[in-house]
Amino acid sequence: SWDGSVYKANAQHNQTQLLLKNTTFVSATFKASQFALSPDLNYVLLGYDVQQVFQHSFLASYLIYNLHTREVRELNPPEVSDSVLQFASWGVRDQQLVYIFENNIYYQADVQSSSWRLTSSGQEGAVFNGISDWLYEEQVIHTQVAHWWSPDGSWLAYLSINDSLVPTMLLPHFTEGRYPKGKKYPYPKMGQINPTVKLYVIALEGGAQTAQLRPPHSFEEREHYITMVTWLTRQQVAVRWVNRAQNTSILTLCDVITAHCVKKHVMTSEKWIDRQNEEPVFSKDGTVYFITLPLKNSGGGAFNHIAMITNQSEDQEVNVRHLTSGGWEVSQVLAFDEHTDSLYFLSTEDGSAQRQLYKVSTVSPFQRSCLSCSLSKVRCTHFHARLSPRCQHVLLDCRGRERPLCQYHTVAIKVTGLQNVESNVVLAEALQCRTLPKRNRGIVQCFLLLHSNSAPVEQLVSDRFLLDWDSVLVSSDNVVVARLDGRGSGFQGQRVLHELHQRLGTVDVQDQIAAVEYLFQLPYIDRNRVGVYGKVALTFPGGAGGGLCSFFTERYFGFPAKEESQYQVHY
């Protein structure tokens, strides 16, 4: 809730139950900054002394707190006390626990049980089990978590990432001493040795059987990435394999009992494949699934739309049928209701800056209805949605334009039965005492700051509510902040996205110049006070020391052995 307490809500009866007071976190005993409730709601995992590592990863010590008896115990590997863990979390049932220490995975069946080490090959800075190295965390899967529970908690799939041969980058650490200390990190640059990755599944019941799920035959002897892993049933797991050039991806469905993987879909591109982390939405039997694929539009270009893909076996011809079309994009496929043949998704149909909840029939494609458009058209245009397992209810997070709020709805022909889960009244009251950006009329000479994309595929121009540095400048310093989604930005179709192919740092910079020249024509812009903000390093793919990492650079420029000139910097 708004005060930091944790409640359990019964949506059907509109009842709430207090599980954990906010004083538990801020007390002198714990000082916890991370928490997670066990699936049976009897325990809470408290993380404290958190030390940030990279963008998503952190180190922390953990306590297990009994909600009923208030008993506290430390979470430590066997024969280790006061440990600092790389990751810790509950499983999917009862009191299952998994944590990572010294790059190895540990498992506890419940709070009272002893820990069981599932892997032993972990090496600091070299072999990572169940957790990402820098490349996978920052670029490939965008999370520190590189393990996945089966729906019933009986299996665990995990990546084993080997950086032993990857060249290292020496980064200085400025501490309290007179001189910085250097630390080496595995950092593959374009054309250099990449980490190798393997996918394993381990049975958590009946003997800890471990099996490797092998890549498709065409990838076995080639460098590749694993960009997505998700469970379909307790016995089936879907995996997306992508070649190093990132222009071919293969989706397989693997049986964990036999360790046999069946090829389900192959996608190729003359440039690069985006949305590599997208999780397909499957039917219960796994014979039908839904993903977004580029579909050519009559107005020119291609846009990501929902494709319904059917294939019963590896030898059967794949049947692909699109359910949506138009000059807009489906941003996320959410859920499939097999009882009503309805598919739920978020789209940009009303504008690339917006996200609205839609429903489309799999029986009558292209007949869609917007479920969120009529809720608060003026107030909220950017939603995030989570549907209940049977698609009877939806939790709608309104993320803009104005202050965020969270609402719970019943899903029928339209969204009804509104219940506020979090209305953010405290935030609204706090904002009344703040100076916020507003529209001013009149001719006043203002400083111009152009905010450009940090990286390709990203989107800056959005209806999402933000209180950031831009907001401060606009509110207090007579600054006009302009945000630009030029060529290479996301959610405007494949033509705009792929304009950067082998031209990163050219057409995107041209768009920035064109935007500034256009803004100069406005009477309230001071031409003598202009700044451009963004990741300037991206305009120099060669960069100091040989450029950015392999995954990022090779996606846009190819492998340097063939396109060496693309990497040269000309001053």
C-alpha positions, 0 to 999 in steps of 0.5 A: 500500500501507499504507506509500505505495508503489505495487504492481501486482497480478495477481489471477489468480496472486496476484502483486504487483510494486513499481512505485514506492517511497514514497521517491519522494514524500517525497524532497527532490527532489520532495516530491510530494503527488499522483501518477498512473501512466500507462496503460502503467505507464512514467511517473508524474505527480507533483504538488507545491506544491499550493494548494487552491482550492475543495472539489475543485479545486487548483493544482499544478506537475507533473513526469513521472518515468520509472520505468525511467530515473528521468529527470524532466521538467517539464510546461509549456505551450509557451513557459512555464516553472515553470507552475502548472496547474489540472489535469493527468492521463493519458489512457486509453491509453499516455502521453496527457496532458491539462492545463489552463492559464489555463482552456484545455485542452492535449493531449500524445499522449505524453511526448515530444510537444509540447503542443497547445492544444485551446481558446483561449476561456479567460478567468480568472474568466469562461470555463472550458474542461474545468474547472468554475467554482465552481457546477459544482464545488460544486453541479452535478457535484461535481468540478473535472474537466469533460472526459471521454475516449472509451474508446479515447482518440481523442475528448475531450468537455468543458464550456465554462462561461461566467460572463461575465454572472454577478454576482460575490461579493467575498470577503476574503482574510486574508494577512500584511498588516494589511488583507484583500484582496478577490477577486471570484468569479462567484456566481449567487444565486436568480433571478440570471443563471446561467452558460451551458454548452456541450458539445463533442467534439474528435477528437484524431486527424486534424485536431482536428475540434470539434463542439458537442453541442446540448441537446434542442429544448425546452431550447435556448432555456431555461436548463439544466444539464449534470449528467452526461456519460459515454461508451458507445462510442468514438463515442457519449456519454450526456448528462443535461440538466436545466432550471433548475428541476431538475424535468425531466431529459432523457437523450440519446445523442449520435453524435460523428461526426454530432453528432446526439443522440437523446432516450432518457428524460425524467423529470419531478417535481412537486418536484425530481429527485434523483440528477442525476449518476447514470451509466446502465449500458448494454448494449454496443449501447446499446439497453438501459440501467439507472438508478434511478427512484422506484417506489411501495411498497405500504407508501406512498411511493416508493423508488429502484429499478433500472429496465431501459429499452429503446428502439431509436430516438427514435421508438420507445416506451420500455419501462421495467421495474423489476428491484427493489422494496421499502421500501429503496433501490438506492444504486448500479448497478454493472455489467451482465454480458450473458453471464449477464444479471446486474446488480450493485448496492449497496442498503440492503435490510438498513438505510438505514445499510448498503450490501451488494452484490447481484446480480439477473437481468434475465430473472427480475426481483425474484430477487436475491441478496446477495453480500456479506452472508455474508462478514463479517456482524458486522464489515462492513456498509458496502461499496463495490464495483468489478467487473472489465470482464467481471464475473468479479472484484470489489474490495470495500472494507469501509468499516465498521463497524470498521476499513476493509479491501479484499478481492478476490473471484471472482464466481460464484453467490456471492462466493468466492476471498477475497484481502486487498488491504489489511487495514489492519493498521497502522491496527488496531495504531494504534487499539489505542493510541487511546481510541475510542468505546465503550458505557458502562453506568450513569447518568452525566450527559453533555453532548449534542451533536446532529449534524444534516445539512449539507444535504438528501439527505445521510446522517449515520446510517451504518455507515461507519467514521469518526475525526472530531471526534465520535469525539474528543468521545465518547472523551474528554469525556463527550459523547453525540453523536447523529446525525440523519437527519430529513426531507429526508435521503437513502436513506429514500425519496422521501416523506422526501426531498421533505418539504423542498420549499418548506419548507427550514428548517422541518420539518427543524428540527422534527425536530431539536427532536423528537430533542432532546426524545426524548433528554432522556428518557434518564437519562444526558443532562444537560438543561442542557448541550446543543448542536446542530451543523450548517449553521445557514445552511441554516435561513435561505434568505434569508440575509445578502446574499440567500441561497445559490447559485441551483442549491441554493436554486431546487431547494427553493424554486423561482424567486423571481419566482413564489415570492418569499415563500419567500425572506423571512426572518422574525425 
